[in-house]
């Protein structure tokens, strides 16, 4: 799996509507579901020690932080700049703990983020791609990556 292939897989989810606990491309996905499904499609779940059929949807809208903590701390490792392609950034959105995740991809001097985002007052409720800048850069809590990088 190359970084370019991983990015192509993540981009194939662009436009998928936001759906809490969703896991279906083109139908609906939430932020951690996007990470799980991109990693599954790329064959990376087994690379982090998870069975390919692993899934978890037993979380409430405000309790996603528990899933993020479990998934990221158990299966990935914290990384720093420069972030490897396909790293997972976590963000506290209106909370004192992280409840949102995004896939991060270096792009020259910037970092692109791909994430399933739903915010009240925000017109785009879907998987989107944009630069990690402004409020997103300020809110970035931590970044996790594959223990051995992309195999």
N, C-alpha and C positions, 0 to 999 in steps of 0.2 A: 504494500500500500504506500503510494507516494503522497507527499503533502498536496500535490496538485489534484490527485484523485480524491483525497479526503475533502478538499475544498469543493470539488465538483459534486460530491455526494451531498455535502451540506447545502450547497446552492440549489440542488434539485428539490429541496424542501421550501424554497422561497415562495411566498404567497399562500402557503398552507394556513388556513384559518387557525386562530388561537382557540383551543378547547381544553379546559382544565382536565387533566388526566388523559388527554388524547394521545394516541400513538400511531395515527394513520396519515401517511403522506397525502396531501391534497384534500383530506377530509377534516382533520383537526389534531393539534398537538399542543402541549404546554412546553415551558422552557426546559425542564429536566427531561421530559419525554423526547424533545428534539435531540438532546445530547445522547440519550440512550439509543435512540433509533439510528442516528448517524453512525455512532460507534458500532451498532449491530450490523448495519448495512456494509460498513467498511471492514467487518470481521475483527473488530478490536475488543469486543466484550471478553472473549476468551483470553486476549492479551493482558487484560487486567485481572483475570481470575474469576470472571463471571460466566455462568453457563449462557449459551446463546439464546436460551428461552427466558432469561431473567427479566423480570418486570416487577414494578412496584407501583401501585396506584392508590394505596391506602392512606392518603394524606389529604388534609383539608387545604383550602386555598391559602390560608395564613400559616399552615404548618409545613409548607414545602421545605422550610429550612432544615427540618429533621432529615428529609430525604437527601437534600444536598449534602449535609454533614456526613451521613452514612455512606453515600455513594462516593463522594470525593475523598474523604479521609481514609476510608478503608481500601479503596482501589486505585487511587491516583496519588501523586505526590505534589507538594507545593513547588512551584517554579517561579523564577523571577525573569526580569527583562534580560535578554530578548525572549519573548514567549515562543515556544515551539508551535507550529501550526496545529490546530485542533485542540489547543489548550482550552480549559473551561474557566471562564471568569465568573465570579459570584459577586452579587450586589445586594445591599440592603435597600429595598425600595419602601420607604416609609416605616421601617422597623430598625431596631438596634442590632439585628442579626440578618444574615443574608437569606433572601427568599427568592432570588432570581439568578438564573444562569444563562451564559451565552458562550458559544464557541468563538474562539479568537484565532485570527489568521494574520501573520505579518504580511504587509504589503508595502515594500520599500521602507520609507521612514515612518509609516503609520501602521496601525493595526485595525483590521476590519473585524467587526463582530456580527455574527449571525445568531439570531435569537427569536423565539416565539414570545411576543410581547402583547400584553393586554393592559392598557391603562385607561382609567376613566378620563374622558375628555380628549383622548388620543384617537385620531381617526383610523389609524392602521392597527387592526387587531389580527395580526398574522405574523408569519415568519418573515423577517426582514433583515437586510444587510446594510450596515452603515459603518462609518469610522468610529473607533473608540476615542471620543473626544468630549469636551465640555462636561456636562453633568455626569455622563457615563464614566469618563476617566476619573472624575472626582469621587464617584461612588464605588469604584472598583475596590472590593474588600480583599480578595485573594485570587490567585490563579493556580490551577492544578493542571498537571499534564500526565501523560502515560509514563509509568516508571522507567521504561527503557526507550522512550521516544516512539516514533512511528516505526513499527517493524518493517 
